[in-house]
Amino acid sequence: MTIEPFEDVPPGGDLLTAYDLAHLATYIHLLDAEKAPENPWRQAVASLFGIDAARDPGRARQVYESHLDRARWMAEVGYRQLAERELQRRDSPGKD
């Protein structure tokens, strides 16, 4: 898996951001990892962000938790904005 450039803490707030759009796949992977029976957060942070939790545990945990929080927001709230954005794109004049 290619590691996308990332911030240690994703943007917050109540609006969908360009960062969110660029990291949708990461958010999905984090939500999947959270549901795994053994919840291998260290493995997820290594594969998604390239951070070794044994060498940098504080940063690894911060990156994992902050992105997981944003992933949850996307699953609960942000997806509506994503759907609205897609509907507007489809309904706009000059679409392909």
Secondary structure, 3 states (H helix, E strand, C coil): CCCCCCCCCCCCCCCCCHHHHHCHHHHHHHHHHHHCCCCCHHHHHHHHHCCCCCCCHHHHHHHHHHHHHHHHHHHHHHHHHHHHHHHHHHHCCCCC
